[in-house]
Amino acid sequence: MIHQFYTYYTKGYPAEYYRQPFHDLVVDLHNQYDSLNILLDRGESVHNDDERFQDLEESIVIDKLCKTILDKHDIPYHTIKVDKNTVKKIMKLL
């Protein structure tokens, strides 16, 4: 599943060579540090296809993959709805 995540950012090499040991390493490293994990809820916001690797449909798939990965590994996170107050909401968490 995590392998699928990386393929949205690069086609072929290097993502095609990422296997489970790599993903286990990433999760293990993440767990060694204090982190503030924020999952942005895009809601009905406008999607800028010109400045993104993914279109809106692929972005929604990535949103779901991120949440699934966080939940699967019991990684705590905050969900924040994207709107005009997003930055203020994130700053309050800091």
C-alpha positions as CSV (number, residue, x, y, z in Angstrom):
1,M,0.0,0.0,0.0
2,I,2.7,2.5,0.9
3,H,4.4,1.6,-2.4
4,Q,1.3,2.8,-4.2
5,F,1.7,6.2,-2.4
6,Y,5.2,6.9,-3.9
7,T,4.1,6.1,-7.4
8,Y,1.9,9.2,-7.4
9,Y,5.1,11.3,-7.1
10,T,7.3,9.5,-9.6
11,K,6.8,7.1,-12.4
12,G,9.2,4.2,-12.5
13,Y,12.6,4.5,-10.8
14,P,13.1,5.0,-7.9
15,A,9.5,4.2,-6.7
16,E,9.4,0.9,-8.5
17,Y,12.2,-0.4,-6.3
18,Y,10.7,0.6,-3.0
19,R,9.7,-2.5,-1.0
20,Q,8.4,-3.2,2.4
21,P,11.8,-2.9,4.2
22,F,12.0,0.7,3.0
23,H,8.6,1.5,4.3
24,D,9.3,-0.2,7.6
25,L,12.4,1.9,7.9
26,V,10.4,5.1,7.2
27,V,7.8,4.3,9.9
28,D,10.5,3.3,12.4
29,L,12.4,6.6,11.8
30,H,9.2,8.5,12.2
31,N,8.4,6.8,15.5
32,Q,11.8,7.8,16.9
33,Y,11.0,11.5,16.8
34,D,8.4,13.8,18.3
35,S,6.1,14.8,15.5
36,L,3.1,16.9,14.9
37,N,1.1,15.1,12.1
38,I,-1.5,17.1,10.4
39,L,-3.9,15.7,7.8
40,L,-5.5,18.4,5.7
41,D,-9.1,17.9,4.8
42,R,-9.4,19.6,1.4
43,G,-13.2,19.8,1.5
44,E,-14.6,21.6,-1.5
45,S,-11.5,23.7,-2.1
46,V,-10.3,24.6,-5.6
47,H,-7.6,22.3,-6.9
48,N,-4.7,23.8,-8.9
49,D,-3.9,21.2,-11.6
50,D,-1.2,23.4,-13.1
51,E,1.0,23.3,-10.1
52,R,0.4,19.8,-8.9
53,F,1.8,16.4,-9.9
54,Q,-1.7,14.9,-9.5
55,D,-5.2,15.9,-10.7
56,L,-8.0,16.2,-8.1
57,E,-9.0,12.6,-8.4
58,E,-5.5,11.3,-7.7
59,S,-5.1,13.8,-4.9
60,I,-8.2,12.5,-3.2
61,V,-6.8,8.9,-3.5
62,I,-3.5,10.2,-1.9
63,D,-5.6,11.8,0.9
64,K,-7.2,8.5,1.7
65,L,-3.9,6.6,1.5
66,C,-2.3,9.0,4.0
67,K,-5.1,8.6,6.4
68,T,-5.0,4.8,6.0
69,I,-1.2,4.7,6.6
70,L,-1.5,6.9,9.7
71,D,-4.3,4.8,11.1
72,K,-2.6,1.5,10.3
73,H,0.5,2.4,12.2
74,D,-1.4,4.1,15.1
75,I,0.3,7.4,14.3
76,P,-1.6,10.3,16.0
77,Y,-2.6,13.2,13.8
78,H,-4.8,16.2,13.7
79,T,-7.3,16.7,10.9
80,I,-7.7,20.3,9.8
81,K,-10.2,21.5,7.2
82,V,-8.6,23.7,4.5
83,D,-10.2,27.1,4.5
84,K,-9.1,30.7,5.1
85,N,-8.2,29.9,8.7
86,T,-6.0,26.8,8.1
87,V,-2.7,28.5,8.9
88,K,-4.2,29.9,12.1
89,K,-5.4,26.5,13.1
90,I,-2.0,24.9,12.5
91,M,-0.3,27.7,14.5
92,K,-2.5,27.0,17.5
93,L,-1.3,23.4,17.4
94,L,2.3,24.5,17.6
